[in-house]
Amino acid sequence: MNVPPTFGGVGYRDVVDIRIGITNSPREISFETSQSATEVEKVVADALDGGKSYVTLADSKGKTYLVPTASLAYVEVGSEENRRVGFVS
């Protein structure tokens, strides 16, 4: 189980926003991942350079995305940011 780190007793988690454009599709795949921006870039670059047929990425909720490399139009990797988990009183 992935437990978010705490800072000063308040829960925080690091997330990176990912947007993937698919060729011949008006929609894009958009999700948050707990992987670092560098890790996401490496996974995508390795898949494209290695001639793999798909890229595998996981979101922060545990879903896995398999995207064919031939269909990749773009991959936008947002900056890493700490997001507060829970309610603010």
C-alpha positions as CSV (number, residue, x, y, z in Angstrom):
1,M,0.0,0.0,0.0
2,N,1.4,3.4,-1.0
3,V,1.1,5.7,2.0
4,P,1.5,9.4,1.2
5,P,4.3,11.2,3.2
6,T,3.3,13.6,5.9
7,F,4.6,17.1,6.5
8,G,3.9,18.6,9.9
9,G,1.1,16.1,10.6
10,V,-0.8,17.0,7.5
11,G,-0.9,14.6,4.6
12,Y,0.8,15.6,1.3
13,R,1.4,13.7,-1.8
14,D,3.6,14.4,-4.9
15,V,1.7,14.1,-8.2
16,V,2.6,14.9,-11.8
17,D,-0.1,15.8,-14.3
18,I,0.1,13.8,-17.5
19,R,-1.7,14.5,-20.8
20,I,-1.3,12.1,-23.8
21,G,-2.5,13.1,-27.2
22,I,-3.7,10.3,-29.5
23,T,-3.5,10.6,-33.3
24,N,-6.8,10.7,-35.1
25,S,-8.7,11.2,-31.9
26,P,-10.2,14.5,-30.7
27,R,-9.8,13.5,-27.0
28,E,-6.7,13.1,-24.9
29,I,-5.8,10.9,-21.9
30,S,-5.3,13.0,-18.8
31,F,-4.4,11.7,-15.3
32,E,-2.2,12.3,-12.3
33,T,0.7,9.9,-11.4
34,S,2.9,9.5,-8.4
35,Q,5.8,8.8,-10.7
36,S,8.3,11.7,-11.0
37,A,8.4,13.7,-14.2
38,T,11.9,12.3,-14.9
39,E,10.6,8.7,-14.6
40,V,7.7,9.4,-17.0
41,E,10.0,10.9,-19.6
42,K,12.3,8.0,-19.3
43,V,9.5,5.4,-19.8
44,V,8.2,7.2,-22.8
45,A,11.6,7.8,-24.4
46,D,12.7,4.2,-23.8
47,A,9.5,2.9,-25.4
48,L,10.0,5.1,-28.5
49,D,13.7,4.6,-28.8
50,G,13.5,0.9,-28.1
51,G,10.8,0.3,-30.8
52,K,8.3,-1.0,-28.3
53,S,4.7,-1.3,-29.5
54,Y,3.2,0.4,-26.4
55,V,3.9,2.6,-23.4
56,T,2.8,1.6,-19.9
57,L,2.0,4.3,-17.3
58,A,0.2,4.1,-14.0
59,D,-1.9,6.8,-12.3
60,S,-2.0,7.8,-8.7
61,K,-5.2,5.7,-8.1
62,G,-3.7,2.5,-9.3
63,K,-5.0,2.4,-12.9
64,T,-2.6,1.3,-15.7
65,Y,-2.7,2.9,-19.1
66,L,-1.3,1.0,-22.1
67,V,-0.9,3.4,-25.1
68,P,0.3,2.2,-28.5
69,T,3.5,4.1,-29.4
70,A,2.3,4.4,-33.1
71,S,-0.7,6.4,-31.8
72,L,1.2,8.9,-29.7
73,A,0.8,12.5,-30.9
74,Y,2.3,14.1,-27.8
75,V,3.0,13.5,-24.1
76,E,2.7,16.5,-21.8
77,V,4.4,16.0,-18.5
78,G,3.5,18.6,-15.9
79,S,5.7,19.8,-13.1
80,E,5.9,17.9,-9.8
81,E,3.9,19.6,-7.1
82,N,2.8,18.7,-3.5
83,R,-0.9,18.5,-3.2
84,R,-2.6,18.6,0.2
85,V,-4.6,15.5,1.0
86,G,-7.7,16.0,3.2
87,F,-9.7,19.0,4.4
88,V,-8.5,22.4,5.5
89,S,-10.1,23.8,8.6
